[in-house]
């Protein structure tokens, strides 16, 4: 499988619009897709690594839940020391295979454990950092609090969760502007109106965003001692929450 191909998955007007899946076709184009779809993605990943450098502790684990091709995993690997284990979890075989290939020549790759599993089923133990990077939005809404509670229970004292999500914006002038600017961003990256429309239709069947208020209420309900918003680019937001 060739990875790093250009994202042309939604350019065919005659192809049926099925629910979005992280299959081999998506894995093939995923780096290009996420770069052209998520504003500020490189900075989001880079600062996640800086947070990992501050909070990861020797003898603990860092979890990348919904790791896809491992941008977060590889950033944590580069930013943490040899006594930190990294656990990368994804339920898509193509993503795990792609990450395994990307780790093959990296120093310290023996610190990374790859698990083909649902993030809701992965055990979380002795964790100093857990990352949910654009992942919670694909979990059924009624099960999101339970997942956060499991993460909180698996954190060591002083451990942290990084949560990054596409947010549900209000139906007002500000929210409409953010939505329009996100589409403008994708056009500026070379996506056609057809591709934007078709991908939106595919994602709307599986990606169910929450508002900022809902996310923050849920973090408090899950038992985190506090949290801070550290990133926003248009309708994408990231928090760090601590035990």
Helices and strands as residue ranges (DSSP letters): H 24-37, H 41-55, E 61-65, H 71-79, E 85-90, H 93-103, G 109-111, E 112-116, E 127-133, G 136-138, G 141-143, H 144-154, E 155-166, H 173-188, H 193-203, H 212-221, E 226-233, E 236-242
